Structure formats: C-alpha cells, structure tokens
Amino acid sequence: METLILLSYISLCVLAFRVFKLPQNKWTITTAGVIGLFLMSWIFLYMAMYQPVSRMARVISVTTPITSQVSGLITNVYIEGNQPLTKGQPLYQIDKTPFVAKVDQLASQEKQSDAMISFLNSELQRYQNLELSQYASEEKIDSLKTRLIEAKQQKIALAASLETAQFNLRSTTVRAPTDGYVTQVALRAGMKSRTVPFQGNLAFVNAEDKQIFAAFKQMPARYIKDGYPAEVTFTTIPGHAYKAKVVQINDVFAQGAISPSGSLIQPEKNFQPGRILVKVELDQPELLVDMPLPAGTDAHVAVYSPKWQAFSIIRKVILRMQSWQNWVFEG
C-alpha cells in the first residue's frame, strides 16, 4: 500500500510537470519531493497511531491438561481424537485392583469395629446391671467405657479412610471435566497415569467459543479503548475481513510479571520490548461457521480510533490487500 500511495503521488507529479507544463527546476522538484515526503510520513504516522494494526494475532482455545487423582497402570483408553465428548464421559481407566483391595480391607476393618462396639455396649450394660447387685466394680465399668470411646474413635477414623479409599477407587475412571473433545490422543494401555498438575496425559479442548488475541506495540496501545471497532483477517480465509470490536485490554504482559523465585531479576536478560494483549470479538461470529478456523490460526487485527477516521480507509485497504496476498503467499 505504501508503494501504491507513492506511485500515485509520482503520477500526480508527472501529470503536473508534463501535462500542465510546470517549470522543472531545482526549486519545483525539491518542493514536490518535500511535499511528497511530508504527506507520506504524516499519513503513515497518524495511521500507525490512531488506526494501529497487529500482525501478531492468533485464535486461541482454552485446553485442560487431564491428569488423574491416583497413579497406576492404564488398562483402557475409551476415546478417540477429535470426537465430541460430554461432561462426565469416561476418558480412560486405571487398574482398579489395588484400590478395590484397599476398600475391601477397610470395609472389613469397619465391620470388625462395629462388632467390637456392639460387644462393648453389651458388656457395659451387663456390668452396669451387675453393679446394681454389687457384683461388679466401678473400675471395670470405667475400663469398658474407655474402651468403648476408643472403639468409636477408631470407627470414625476407619470411616474417613474408607471414604478416601472409595474416592480413589472412583477416580480410577478418569472422566471429561466439561463438554469438549480430546485432540492428538497418544495415551495407550500399559502406560502409567500422571498425577502431576499441568503435566497431563491428555489435552482436553473445552467446548466454548474460540478467542482472538492480538499483541500491539506499546506506542499505539494508548489509543486503543474498550468498545473501539476493529477488523480481523485470517490466514486460513484469504480475501475476507470480519468486523469486530475491542472487548478487553490486558493490564500486564510477560515482561511485567514476576513469579516467586530465589533468584533476583536480571533486566539485561529481558531486553525484548513487551506487547500489550488485546482481545477482540467478532460482530457476526456466525459467519465463521463451517469455515477453516482451527485454534492457533494466525490473524491480522486492525483497531480504528475515532480520531482521524479518514485514515481508517487506507488501513482497511491495506488490511484487505494483505489478506488477498494469502491466496498466493503464506502470511
């Protein structure tokens, strides 16, 4: 587009000097050059400030790393890649054997505890009856009461352990957290399930609208506000520009985030200037139904400020010309 504007201005100069017979000398030629340079600089400076464009934009989907609550060998994988799943649908199965044995063991101990409590209750009642006839000592009754309290406490502990064991047994069947699908399924029977957070066995893609984020340079970012109109072009859909609007401007980027660490900040290792992330939403997302728009698709996003709106026409033309190039040239 810059070349097109420059050629248009050169054509006007040729027309002025050749057709209208303007005198050609060092003053007129210098004046024409200075005016052309000023106009080009003015147009593109104001366009970059008030109608900025980001060529670092991307379509994003939120994914959930699927881990398991318990560790063990995987016996079955129930799903295939890119197949729709509903919340709670089984994804894979971990060997139940040790967990079933633990539940059975605790259940047996709980029954023994119930039997012991029943026996102590009957014994306590019997000795209390004997005490009325002065055939039982107070010391024996106190001992039975102490044992009964301990037995009841043991039952409470066993019930808690049994509930935990039953939870672990249920967790051997790993299920879908929400509606969505799993992509690139590399999990196989015989592998060991991971329990480490954020190091999942599967990548679960949540069934929700894709998001579009664009990274803008810091200089024009101050002219971007919530609600400003925007346009988006996608590499996978050449020749089309979709109307959108700004819905979110992130107040922090990577260079400004600090994580807890034992190391001090080293500014010289973080010299790359950061970009401000801006989220846009399409005005008519239904236009993209059945269009090739997988998560990760590259995009160009232009935001139009109400200031100097005349330059938005040039930005729109440039945006569309660059989109048309995707028919032939990648990016």
TORKOL-4160 file (C-alpha; in steps of 0.2 Angstrom, whole numbers, padded with zeros to 4 digits, m for minus):
331
<pt num="1" X="0000" Y="0000" Z="0000"/>
<pt num="2" X="0014" Y="0012" Z="0004"/>
<pt num="3" X="0021" Y="0008" Z="m0014"/>
<pt num="4" X="0004" Y="0012" Z="m0021"/>
<pt num="5" X="0002" Y="0028" Z="m0012"/>
<pt num="6" X="0020" Y="0033" Z="m0018"/>
<pt num="7" X="0016" Y="0029" Z="m0036"/>
<pt num="8" X="0000" Y="0038" Z="m0035"/>
<pt num="9" X="0009" Y="0054" Z="m0029"/>
<pt num="10" X="0023" Y="0052" Z="m0043"/>
<pt num="11" X="0009" Y="0050" Z="m0056"/>
<pt num="12" X="0002" Y="0067" Z="m0050"/>
<pt num="13" X="0019" Y="0075" Z="m0051"/>
<pt num="14" X="0022" Y="0068" Z="m0068"/>
<pt num="15" X="0005" Y="0075" Z="m0073"/>
<pt num="16" X="0008" Y="0092" Z="m0066"/>
<pt num="17" X="0025" Y="0093" Z="m0075"/>
<pt num="18" X="0021" Y="0085" Z="m0091"/>
<pt num="19" X="0003" Y="0090" Z="m0094"/>
<pt num="20" X="0001" Y="0106" Z="m0085"/>
<pt num="21" X="0019" Y="0111" Z="m0090"/>
<pt num="22" X="0025" Y="0117" Z="m0073"/>
<pt num="23" X="0043" Y="0123" Z="m0074"/>
<pt num="24" X="0056" Y="0110" Z="m0070"/>
<pt num="25" X="0070" Y="0117" Z="m0059"/>
<pt num="26" X="0078" Y="0113" Z="m0043"/>
<pt num="27" X="0065" Y="0123" Z="m0033"/>
<pt num="28" X="0050" Y="0115" Z="m0040"/>
<pt num="29" X="0057" Y="0097" Z="m0040"/>
<pt num="30" X="0063" Y="0099" Z="m0022"/>
<pt num="31" X="0046" Y="0106" Z="m0017"/>
<pt num="32" X="0037" Y="0092" Z="m0024"/>
<pt num="33" X="0049" Y="0079" Z="m0016"/>
<pt num="34" X="0047" Y="0088" Z="0001"/>
<pt num="35" X="0028" Y="0088" Z="0000"/>
<pt num="36" X="0028" Y="0070" Z="m0005"/>
<pt num="37" X="0039" Y="0065" Z="0009"/>
<pt num="38" X="0029" Y="0075" Z="0022"/>
<pt num="39" X="0012" Y="0068" Z="0016"/>
<pt num="40" X="0019" Y="0050" Z="0016"/>
<pt num="41" X="0026" Y="0052" Z="0034"/>
<pt num="42" X="0010" Y="0061" Z="0040"/>
<pt num="43" X="m0002" Y="0048" Z="0033"/>
<pt num="44" X="0008" Y="0033" Z="0040"/>
<pt num="45" X="0012" Y="0041" Z="0056"/>
<pt num="46" X="m0006" Y="0045" Z="0061"/>
<pt num="47" X="m0012" Y="0029" Z="0054"/>
<pt num="48" X="0000" Y="0019" Z="0064"/>
<pt num="49" X="m0005" Y="0029" Z="0080"/>
<pt num="50" X="m0024" Y="0030" Z="0078"/>
<pt num="51" X="m0028" Y="0015" Z="0067"/>
<pt num="52" X="m0015" Y="0003" Z="0073"/>
<pt num="53" X="m0013" Y="m0015" Z="0066"/>
<pt num="54" X="m0006" Y="m0031" Z="0074"/>
<pt num="55" X="0001" Y="m0044" Z="0064"/>
<pt num="56" X="0004" Y="m0054" Z="0079"/>
<pt num="57" X="m0014" Y="m0060" Z="0082"/>
<pt num="58" X="m0020" Y="m0078" Z="0085"/>
<pt num="59" X="m0036" Y="m0088" Z="0088"/>
<pt num="60" X="m0035" Y="m0097" Z="0105"/>
<pt num="61" X="m0044" Y="m0111" Z="0113"/>
<pt num="62" X="m0043" Y="m0115" Z="0131"/>
<pt num="63" X="m0037" Y="m0133" Z="0135"/>
<pt num="64" X="m0037" Y="m0143" Z="0151"/>
<pt num="65" X="m0022" Y="m0154" Z="0155"/>
<pt num="66" X="m0030" Y="m0171" Z="0160"/>
<pt num="67" X="m0022" Y="m0179" Z="0175"/>
<pt num="68" X="m0028" Y="m0192" Z="0187"/>
<pt num="69" X="m0031" Y="m0191" Z="0206"/>
<pt num="70" X="m0022" Y="m0208" Z="0208"/>
<pt num="71" X="m0007" Y="m0216" Z="0200"/>
<pt num="72" X="m0007" Y="m0233" Z="0191"/>
<pt num="73" X="m0006" Y="m0243" Z="0175"/>
<pt num="74" X="m0019" Y="m0238" Z="0162"/>
<pt num="75" X="m0029" Y="m0253" Z="0156"/>
<pt num="76" X="m0041" Y="m0245" Z="0144"/>
<pt num="77" X="m0042" Y="m0229" Z="0134"/>
<pt num="78" X="m0060" Y="m0226" Z="0129"/>
<pt num="79" X="m0059" Y="m0211" Z="0117"/>
<pt num="80" X="m0053" Y="m0206" Z="0100"/>
<pt num="81" X="m0046" Y="m0189" Z="0095"/>
<pt num="82" X="m0057" Y="m0175" Z="0090"/>
<pt num="83" X="m0073" Y="m0184" Z="0094"/>
<pt num="84" X="m0086" Y="m0174" Z="0104"/>
<pt num="85" X="m0087" Y="m0178" Z="0122"/>
<pt num="86" X="m0100" Y="m0174" Z="0136"/>
<pt num="87" X="m0096" Y="m0169" Z="0154"/>
<pt num="88" X="m0093" Y="m0185" Z="0164"/>
<pt num="89" X="m0089" Y="m0196" Z="0150"/>
<pt num="90" X="m0075" Y="m0209" Z="0153"/>
<pt num="91" X="m0059" Y="m0205" Z="0145"/>
<pt num="92" X="m0048" Y="m0219" Z="0152"/>
<pt num="93" X="m0047" Y="m0232" Z="0165"/>
<pt num="94" X="m0033" Y="m0235" Z="0178"/>
<pt num="95" X="m0031" Y="m0253" Z="0185"/>
<pt num="96" X="m0043" Y="m0255" Z="0200"/>
<pt num="97" X="m0035" Y="m0270" Z="0208"/>
<pt num="98" X="m0025" Y="m0261" Z="0222"/>
<pt num="99" X="m0039" Y="m0249" Z="0226"/>
<pt num="100" X="m0053" Y="m0262" Z="0227"/>
<pt num="101" X="m0041" Y="m0272" Z="0239"/>
<pt num="102" X="m0039" Y="m0256" Z="0250"/>
<pt num="103" X="m0058" Y="m0253" Z="0250"/>
<pt num="104" X="m0061" Y="m0271" Z="0255"/>
<pt num="105" X="m0048" Y="m0271" Z="0268"/>
<pt num="106" X="m0055" Y="m0255" Z="0276"/>
<pt num="107" X="m0073" Y="m0261" Z="0275"/>
<pt num="108" X="m0068" Y="m0277" Z="0284"/>
<pt num="109" X="m0060" Y="m0267" Z="0297"/>
<pt num="110" X="m0075" Y="m0256" Z="0299"/>
<pt num="111" X="m0086" Y="m0272" Z="0301"/>
<pt num="112" X="m0074" Y="m0278" Z="0315"/>
<pt num="113" X="m0075" Y="m0261" Z="0323"/>
<pt num="114" X="m0094" Y="m0262" Z="0323"/>
<pt num="115" X="m0094" Y="m0279" Z="0331"/>
<pt num="116" X="m0082" Y="m0273" Z="0344"/>
<pt num="117" X="m0093" Y="m0258" Z="0348"/>
<pt num="118" X="m0108" Y="m0269" Z="0349"/>
<pt num="119" X="m0099" Y="m0281" Z="0361"/>
<pt num="120" X="m0093" Y="m0267" Z="0372"/>
<pt num="121" X="m0110" Y="m0260" Z="0373"/>
<pt num="122" X="m0117" Y="m0276" Z="0378"/>
<pt num="123" X="m0103" Y="m0279" Z="0391"/>
<pt num="124" X="m0105" Y="m0262" Z="0398"/>
<pt num="125" X="m0124" Y="m0264" Z="0400"/>
<pt num="126" X="m0121" Y="m0281" Z="0408"/>
<pt num="127" X="m0108" Y="m0274" Z="0421"/>
<pt num="128" X="m0119" Y="m0259" Z="0425"/>
<pt num="129" X="m0133" Y="m0272" Z="0429"/>
<pt num="130" X="m0121" Y="m0282" Z="0440"/>
<pt num="131" X="m0116" Y="m0266" Z="0448"/>
<pt num="132" X="m0133" Y="m0264" Z="0455"/>
<pt num="133" X="m0132" Y="m0280" Z="0463"/>
<pt num="134" X="m0114" Y="m0276" Z="0469"/>
<pt num="135" X="m0106" Y="m0290" Z="0459"/>
<pt num="136" X="m0096" Y="m0278" Z="0448"/>
<pt num="137" X="m0083" Y="m0265" Z="0452"/>
<pt num="138" X="m0083" Y="m0247" Z="0446"/>
<pt num="139" X="m0066" Y="m0249" Z="0440"/>
<pt num="140" X="m0071" Y="m0262" Z="0427"/>
<pt num="141" X="m0086" Y="m0251" Z="0421"/>
<pt num="142" X="m0074" Y="m0236" Z="0418"/>
<pt num="143" X="m0062" Y="m0248" Z="0409"/>
<pt num="144" X="m0076" Y="m0253" Z="0397"/>
<pt num="145" X="m0082" Y="m0235" Z="0395"/>
<pt num="146" X="m0064" Y="m0230" Z="0390"/>
<pt num="147" X="m0063" Y="m0245" Z="0378"/>
<pt num="148" X="m0080" Y="m0240" Z="0370"/>
<pt num="149" X="m0074" Y="m0222" Z="0367"/>
<pt num="150" X="m0058" Y="m0228" Z="0359"/>
<pt num="151" X="m0068" Y="m0241" Z="0348"/>
<pt num="152" X="m0080" Y="m0227" Z="0342"/>
<pt num="153" X="m0065" Y="m0215" Z="0338"/>
<pt num="154" X="m0057" Y="m0229" Z="0328"/>
<pt num="155" X="m0073" Y="m0232" Z="0319"/>
<pt num="156" X="m0073" Y="m0213" Z="0314"/>
<pt num="157" X="m0055" Y="m0214" Z="0308"/>
<pt num="158" X="m0059" Y="m0230" Z="0298"/>
<pt num="159" X="m0075" Y="m0222" Z="0290"/>
<pt num="160" X="m0064" Y="m0207" Z="0284"/>
<pt num="161" X="m0051" Y="m0219" Z="0277"/>
<pt num="162" X="m0064" Y="m0229" Z="0269"/>
<pt num="163" X="m0072" Y="m0214" Z="0261"/>
<pt num="164" X="m0055" Y="m0209" Z="0254"/>
<pt num="165" X="m0052" Y="m0226" Z="0248"/>
<pt num="166" X="m0069" Y="m0226" Z="0239"/>
<pt num="167" X="m0065" Y="m0209" Z="0231"/>
<pt num="168" X="m0048" Y="m0216" Z="0225"/>
<pt num="169" X="m0057" Y="m0231" Z="0218"/>
<pt num="170" X="m0070" Y="m0220" Z="0208"/>
<pt num="171" X="m0055" Y="m0209" Z="0202"/>
<pt num="172" X="m0048" Y="m0224" Z="0193"/>
<pt num="173" X="m0060" Y="m0219" Z="0180"/>
<pt num="174" X="m0055" Y="m0203" Z="0173"/>
<pt num="175" X="m0069" Y="m0193" Z="0165"/>
<pt num="176" X="m0071" Y="m0177" Z="0155"/>
<pt num="177" X="m0072" Y="m0161" Z="0165"/>
<pt num="178" X="m0084" Y="m0152" Z="0153"/>
<pt num="179" X="m0091" Y="m0154" Z="0136"/>
<pt num="180" X="m0077" Y="m0154" Z="0123"/>
<pt num="181" X="m0065" Y="m0166" Z="0114"/>
<pt num="182" X="m0048" Y="m0173" Z="0116"/>
<pt num="183" X="m0035" Y="m0170" Z="0102"/>
<pt num="184" X="m0019" Y="m0179" Z="0097"/>
<pt num="185" X="m0023" Y="m0194" Z="0108"/>
<pt num="186" X="m0006" Y="m0203" Z="0112"/>
<pt num="187" X="m0011" Y="m0212" Z="0128"/>
<pt num="188" X="m0011" Y="m0231" Z="0127"/>
<pt num="189" X="m0015" Y="m0245" Z="0138"/>
<pt num="190" X="0001" Y="m0250" Z="0149"/>
<pt num="191" X="0006" Y="m0233" Z="0151"/>
<pt num="192" X="0007" Y="m0225" Z="0169"/>
<pt num="193" X="m0005" Y="m0211" Z="0173"/>
<pt num="194" X="0002" Y="m0195" Z="0178"/>
<pt num="195" X="m0004" Y="m0186" Z="0194"/>
<pt num="196" X="0007" Y="m0170" Z="0192"/>
<pt num="197" X="m0003" Y="m0154" Z="0189"/>
<pt num="198" X="m0001" Y="m0146" Z="0172"/>
<pt num="199" X="0008" Y="m0162" Z="0165"/>
<pt num="200" X="m0007" Y="m0170" Z="0158"/>
<pt num="201" X="m0010" Y="m0187" Z="0150"/>
<pt num="202" X="m0022" Y="m0179" Z="0138"/>
<pt num="203" X="m0025" Y="m0161" Z="0131"/>
<pt num="204" X="m0044" Y="m0158" Z="0133"/>
<pt num="205" X="m0051" Y="m0144" Z="0122"/>
<pt num="206" X="m0066" Y="m0136" Z="0131"/>
<pt num="207" X="m0082" Y="m0134" Z="0120"/>
<pt num="208" X="m0083" Y="m0115" Z="0121"/>
<pt num="209" X="m0081" Y="m0100" Z="0109"/>
<pt num="210" X="m0063" Y="m0098" Z="0102"/>
<pt num="211" X="m0055" Y="m0082" Z="0107"/>
<pt num="212" X="m0045" Y="m0069" Z="0097"/>
<pt num="213" X="m0030" Y="m0060" Z="0105"/>
<pt num="214" X="m0019" Y="m0048" Z="0096"/>
<pt num="215" X="m0002" Y="m0041" Z="0103"/>
<pt num="216" X="0000" Y="m0022" Z="0099"/>
<pt num="217" X="0016" Y="m0012" Z="0101"/>
<pt num="218" X="0016" Y="m0001" Z="0117"/>
<pt num="219" X="0016" Y="0016" Z="0107"/>
<pt num="220" X="m0001" Y="0015" Z="0099"/>
<pt num="221" X="m0009" Y="0005" Z="0113"/>
<pt num="222" X="m0014" Y="0021" Z="0122"/>
<pt num="223" X="m0026" Y="0025" Z="0108"/>
<pt num="224" X="m0035" Y="0008" Z="0110"/>
<pt num="225" X="m0050" Y="0008" Z="0121"/>
<pt num="226" X="m0064" Y="m0005" Z="0125"/>
<pt num="227" X="m0078" Y="m0004" Z="0113"/>
<pt num="228" X="m0067" Y="0003" Z="0098"/>
<pt num="229" X="m0072" Y="m0005" Z="0081"/>
<pt num="230" X="m0059" Y="m0017" Z="0074"/>
<pt num="231" X="m0057" Y="m0029" Z="0059"/>
<pt num="232" X="m0049" Y="m0046" Z="0058"/>
<pt num="233" X="m0042" Y="m0056" Z="0044"/>
<pt num="234" X="m0037" Y="m0074" Z="0045"/>
<pt num="235" X="m0023" Y="m0083" Z="0036"/>
<pt num="236" X="m0034" Y="m0098" Z="0033"/>
<pt num="237" X="m0048" Y="m0087" Z="0025"/>
<pt num="238" X="m0039" Y="m0076" Z="0012"/>
<pt num="239" X="m0048" Y="m0061" Z="0005"/>
<pt num="240" X="m0061" Y="m0058" Z="0019"/>
<pt num="241" X="m0061" Y="m0045" Z="0033"/>
<pt num="242" X="m0073" Y="m0048" Z="0048"/>
<pt num="243" X="m0080" Y="m0033" Z="0058"/>
<pt num="244" X="m0076" Y="m0035" Z="0077"/>
<pt num="245" X="m0074" Y="m0024" Z="0092"/>
<pt num="246" X="m0062" Y="m0022" Z="0107"/>
<pt num="247" X="m0068" Y="m0031" Z="0122"/>
<pt num="248" X="m0053" Y="m0032" Z="0134"/>
<pt num="249" X="m0036" Y="m0024" Z="0136"/>
<pt num="250" X="m0024" Y="m0034" Z="0147"/>
<pt num="251" X="m0016" Y="m0023" Z="0160"/>
<pt num="252" X="0000" Y="m0034" Z="0161"/>
<pt num="253" X="0011" Y="m0043" Z="0149"/>
<pt num="254" X="0025" Y="m0056" Z="0152"/>
<pt num="255" X="0039" Y="m0043" Z="0154"/>
<pt num="256" X="0030" Y="m0035" Z="0169"/>
<pt num="257" X="0025" Y="m0051" Z="0178"/>
<pt num="258" X="0036" Y="m0058" Z="0192"/>
<pt num="259" X="0035" Y="m0076" Z="0199"/>
<pt num="260" X="0041" Y="m0080" Z="0216"/>
<pt num="261" X="0059" Y="m0086" Z="0215"/>
<pt num="262" X="0076" Y="m0087" Z="0224"/>
<pt num="263" X="0084" Y="m0078" Z="0210"/>
<pt num="264" X="0085" Y="m0059" Z="0208"/>
<pt num="265" X="0078" Y="m0050" Z="0192"/>
<pt num="266" X="0091" Y="m0048" Z="0178"/>
<pt num="267" X="0084" Y="m0034" Z="0167"/>
<pt num="268" X="0098" Y="m0037" Z="0154"/>
<pt num="269" X="0091" Y="m0054" Z="0151"/>
<pt num="270" X="0073" Y="m0047" Z="0147"/>
<pt num="271" X="0078" Y="m0034" Z="0134"/>
<pt num="272" X="0064" Y="m0038" Z="0122"/>
<pt num="273" X="0050" Y="m0025" Z="0122"/>
<pt num="274" X="0034" Y="m0032" Z="0128"/>
<pt num="275" X="0017" Y="m0030" Z="0118"/>
<pt num="276" X="0000" Y="m0027" Z="0125"/>
<pt num="277" X="m0013" Y="m0041" Z="0123"/>
<pt num="278" X="m0030" Y="m0035" Z="0116"/>
<pt num="279" X="m0045" Y="m0047" Z="0115"/>
<pt num="280" X="m0057" Y="m0044" Z="0101"/>
<pt num="281" X="m0074" Y="m0052" Z="0097"/>
<pt num="282" X="m0082" Y="m0054" Z="0080"/>
<pt num="283" X="m0098" Y="m0044" Z="0077"/>
<pt num="284" X="m0105" Y="m0059" Z="0067"/>
<pt num="285" X="m0097" Y="m0075" Z="0073"/>
<pt num="286" X="m0110" Y="m0085" Z="0063"/>
<pt num="287" X="m0101" Y="m0080" Z="0048"/>
<pt num="288" X="m0087" Y="m0092" Z="0053"/>
<pt num="289" X="m0097" Y="m0107" Z="0054"/>
<pt num="290" X="m0090" Y="m0121" Z="0044"/>
<pt num="291" X="m0075" Y="m0110" Z="0040"/>
<pt num="292" X="m0057" Y="m0117" Z="0042"/>
<pt num="293" X="m0053" Y="m0109" Z="0058"/>
<pt num="294" X="m0043" Y="m0120" Z="0070"/>
<pt num="295" X="m0036" Y="m0114" Z="0086"/>
<pt num="296" X="m0019" Y="m0107" Z="0083"/>
<pt num="297" X="m0024" Y="m0099" Z="0066"/>
<pt num="298" X="m0014" Y="m0083" Z="0063"/>
<pt num="299" X="m0023" Y="m0067" Z="0061"/>
<pt num="300" X="m0021" Y="m0048" Z="0057"/>
<pt num="301" X="m0031" Y="m0036" Z="0068"/>
<pt num="302" X="m0034" Y="m0018" Z="0065"/>
<pt num="303" X="m0042" Y="m0006" Z="0078"/>
<pt num="304" X="m0050" Y="0010" Z="0072"/>
<pt num="305" X="m0049" Y="0025" Z="0084"/>
<pt num="306" X="m0062" Y="0039" Z="0082"/>
<pt num="307" X="m0048" Y="0051" Z="0079"/>
<pt num="308" X="m0043" Y="0054" Z="0061"/>
<pt num="309" X="m0055" Y="0042" Z="0054"/>
<pt num="310" X="m0051" Y="0047" Z="0037"/>
<pt num="311" X="m0035" Y="0037" Z="0038"/>
<pt num="312" X="m0045" Y="0021" Z="0043"/>
<pt num="313" X="m0050" Y="0020" Z="0024"/>
<pt num="314" X="m0031" Y="0017" Z="0020"/>
<pt num="315" X="m0029" Y="0005" Z="0034"/>
<pt num="316" X="m0044" Y="m0005" Z="0028"/>
<pt num="317" X="m0037" Y="m0006" Z="0010"/>
<pt num="318" X="m0020" Y="m0011" Z="0017"/>
<pt num="319" X="m0028" Y="m0025" Z="0028"/>
<pt num="320" X="m0038" Y="m0032" Z="0013"/>
<pt num="321" X="m0023" Y="m0031" Z="0001"/>
<pt num="322" X="m0013" Y="m0041" Z="0014"/>
<pt num="323" X="m0027" Y="m0054" Z="0016"/>
<pt num="324" X="m0028" Y="m0056" Z="m0003"/>
<pt num="325" X="m0009" Y="m0060" Z="m0003"/>
<pt num="326" X="m0013" Y="m0076" Z="0007"/>
<pt num="327" X="m0020" Y="m0083" Z="m0009"/>
<pt num="328" X="m0003" Y="m0084" Z="m0016"/>
<pt num="329" X="0010" Y="m0081" Z="m0002"/>
<pt num="330" X="0010" Y="m0088" Z="0015"/>
<pt num="331" X="0007" Y="m0074" Z="0028"/>
